[in-house]
């Protein structure tokens, strides 16, 4: 497992790539019970990293929209563009 500080620096794309690899390893069914448990635990950590990254992006988008006085940047009638 990676140290938590490294996980905080991990990009969404890197976490998703590792998650896919982890799921593939689990799906193969070749890991021992202990290895499977470690893979599962790492998978849960990676899902959490991805969720946190998506939440950060959502918050940034909402902040930008609020600053621009719109809730839907694609709704042209709201922005008058």
N, C-alpha and C positions, 0 to 999 in steps of 0.2 A: 504494500500500500504506500501511496505517496504521503508525505507529511502534509498536514493541513495548510501550512503557509504556501506550499506549492499549489495546492488546490485552489486557493484564493486567487492565484495568478493565472490559473488555467482558463483558456478561452472556452466559450460555448462549443465551438467546433471541435476543439481537442477533447473536451469532455464527452461529446456525442460520439466521436470516433472511438474513444476508449470504451464507452458504454456498448457500442456495437460489437467490439472485439470480445468484451466480457460476456455478452449475451451469446455470441457464437461459441465461445469456449464452454459455456454452461450447456448449450444445446447439443454439443457433440456427445455429451454424456461420458466422456473419458476421464474426467477429473475424479479424484477420490472425494469422499464425503467432506473431509477437512478442506480440501482445495475448493470444492463447490461452495462451502460456507463462506470462505474468504472471497471468492468471486462474487457471491451474492451480496455480501457486505459492501464490497467495492462498488458494485452496481448501484446499490442504494445511495452511496455517497455521491456517485456521478449524477444520478437523477436529481439529487438535492442541489448540486452545483448548477446543473442546467436550469432548474426551476429558479434558483436565485438570480442567475444571469438574465433570464427572461423577465423576472420581476423588476430588475434594475432597468432594463430597456423600456418596459411598460411605464415605469415611473418617469423616466426621462421624456418619453413621448407625451405623456400627460402633462408634464411641466411645460414643454414647448407649446403644446396646444393651448394650455391655460394662459401662457404669456402672450400668445397671439390671439386670444379671445375666441378660440374655436374648440369644439369638441371632436370635430371630424374634418381633418385637413383636406379630405377629398371632396367635401361638400362645397362646391364653388360658390353657391349662393350665400353661405355664411361669411366667406372671406371677401366676397365682392370681386374676385379675380376673374 
